[in-house]
Amino acid sequence: MVSSGSEGGIAFPIPKGMSLSYWMQGVRASPLLDHRTTTDLPETADAVIIGSGMTGTLTAYELLARPNPPKRIIILEAREMCSGATGRNAGHCKPDQYRGFEKYSKLFGPEQAKKLLEHEFVTWSRTVEYICKENVDCELWVGDTLDVAMTAEIASRAAAVYNAYKSYGGNLDNVQYISDPMEAEKVSRLKGAQAVWAWKASTFYPWKLVAHLMNVCLSKGLNLQTWTPVTSITASDTSGLLWNVNTARGRISTPTVVHATNAYASSILPDFAKYIQPTAHMCNKVVPPRAFAGSKALQNSYGVLAPGGLYSINPRCNADGVILFGGSNPNQNQLKAYLDADPNRLFDDRLSNFKPVTDAVEDLTSTAFEGWDDGLPAPGVGPEYSWSGIIGLSADTLPLIGMIPDLPGQWICAGFHGHGMAHIFTCAPGLVTLMQGGTWADTGLPECLELTPERLARARENPNFGNPVV
């Protein structure tokens, strides 16, 4: 059973200051940051969505775009609009096309693993389709992403997973596999590369995509309330309105609540601490030197598979050329140890410039990118800034989507395990389908994503939070 505590959940105090991600630094003049549609908080609503990131905003967009939309939808945001995980990632929308097959097969069986990989490609396609169709100004890049294995052992393991997926019937027509190390080095521009897998992916400015969706929603009557943290949800004694959403600014009575808070879910749903755990993660902004600028700038995004970790690289090919590093690089384990020493740090995104993580980025660029250090150090070149974001680790590595057991009218789409960009553009619409009375089959989503009492029981008995999926 999952409960919505009368006293709220785990204490997630709002930091007095927060680090500004690369994306949030670039929109400091946007009035959406502290937008409040109405001066006072409405007392009632048809639906209240908690969280203004991609999940919450896309949920509102879908509700408003479909027939017979709710007349009064409110989005509550604890801080600035889209200041959570969506506004703090490295901007990489990379659908896994083979790498997760072994892990997902062990957890959910090979058929569900296959469906998950296919689902990620569909999600990526729909994201790009929407951006292009609506001409969203979010610096979209579409091109080849490269998975680069940096040792023979890693290459062998990755090839085994690739071949296992192919043998099971996985569609790998869109994936190019380069097994010759010399060719892998040439294609990837990484010294020591042993193998490369290439397929289509994207990078974009995630905050600006959410801002576009939010503006559409506001034009259709959405009420956005920033700087309004929810403290608890309690049963309502008002006929027909099941829940009171309580905040420091007042309460809203509503029959429908959507939890789109990802890592912060258990702040309102205490039982969800068993299923979704917060942990801070670091991204780095790096200004490339001349050897990787202009006509010599990187032309691919990357997942660099290195001993002890993975570097996710977004070179912003069609924008300013700044290279953003995310992923679970080999020194993220030192960050995890630092966080575990004080549990309050797990959800505190004020952290910036954590030296071991930046050192790992510098190590990769100086040892693997030919000519990177030529002429360095130089003012304005190299690692410039890093910031933290809070990942919602899921107990079985997948997001939880559906109605919360024993809490009729409360819904959740959260726990993206560091891989939300490859899930949300299908998961949020799927949630809306369920909210409107559709079946799980109507969502088109893999069965293993559905929130059920049985799934919660399995996750509770055998939690496997592990490393984020990147």
C-alpha positions, 0 to 999 in steps of 0.5 A: 500500500502507498500512502499520501502522508498527512504530514508530508513525506521525507523532508526535502528543504528548498535550498536558499540558493541553487546552482544554475545549469548551463541552460538556466544561465541562458534564460535569466531574463525569461518571465516564465522563471517566476511566472504566476498566472494569478496573484492568489492560489485558486481554491479549487481545480480540475487537476493539479500537476506538481512539477513544471519540468518536461513531464509536468508540462507535457502532461498539461499540454496533452490534457489541453490538446485532447477533446474535452480538456479540464477547464482548470489545470494548475501546475505547481512548481517549488522554485523556478519553472523547469529548474529540476532535472529537465533544466539540469541535464546535458541536453542529450536525447539518445535512445538506447539501441542495444546496450541495455538489452542484457540488463533489461533482459535479466530484470524483465525478460528479453521480450520486455527488453526489446520493447524498451529499446524500441520504445526509446527510438519511438520516443526520440522520433516523436520528440524530434517530430514535435520540435520540427513540426512546431518549429520550436526554437530549442537548438535541435541537432539531429545526427549520429551518436557514437558509442565508443568502447575504449578498451578491448574488454569493454568492446568485447562485452558491448559486442556480446550484448549487441549480438545477443540483441540481434540474435533475439530479433532486435532491429539493428538496421539503424545501427552501424557497428565498427569493430576495427580499432583503426577505423574506430579511432578515425571515426570517433577521433578518440585515441585508443578507441577499440569499437564504435556503434553509431545511430541517430540521436539528438541534442537540444536546449531542454529548457526552451522546449519546455518553455515552448510547451508551457507557453502553449498551455498558458495560452489555453488557460493553464494556471502556472504557480512558481515558488509554490512548494507542496507540503502535503496532500490530504483527503478532502471533505469537500464532496466530489473533490478527493484531495487537498493539495497543501502549500504555504500559500494556501490549499487547492481542492481537486479530484486529480493530482499528478506527481511529476516531481521525479526524484522528489516524489517521496517528499509528498509520498513517503512510501515512495522512498522505497521506489525512487531515491534522489541523488545529485549528479554533475554535468560539466561545461567545457570550451573546446580549444582551437583543435576542436573548434571551427571546421574541426569541431566535433560533429557527433554526440558520444557515449564513451564507454571507459573503464569505471564509467561512461561519459555522455558528450553533447558538443552542441554542433549547431549552436555555440560549440560548447561541449557538455559532459554528463553521464557516469564518468569514472569519478562520479563514485567519489561524488556518490561517496561525498553525498552518502556522507550526509543524506541532505546532500542527495537532493541539494542541487547547490553543488558545483565544480566537484573537482574529481568529476571535472578531473575525469573530464580533463583526463579524457579530453587530454588523453583521448582527443588528439591535440586537445592540449596544444596551446593550453592553458589559455584563458576561456578554454577548457572546463569552465563550470559544472553544476548539479542536478538531482536524478530520480533513481528507480528501484528497478531502473525504470520510470513508474507510470500510472495511478498510485495504488490506494490513492484514487485520483493521484497519478505519477510519472517519475523515477526516470533513472537519469534517462528521462529524455528518452522516455518522457515524450511517450510516457507523459502522453501515455499517463494522460491516456490512462487518466482519461480512462484508457487501458495500458494497451492504449498507451502503447508503452512497454508493460514493464513501465506500468505502475502496479502493486505487483511491480512495487512489491517486486521492487520493494523486495529486491531494490536495484537502484544501481547507477543511472542509465545514460 
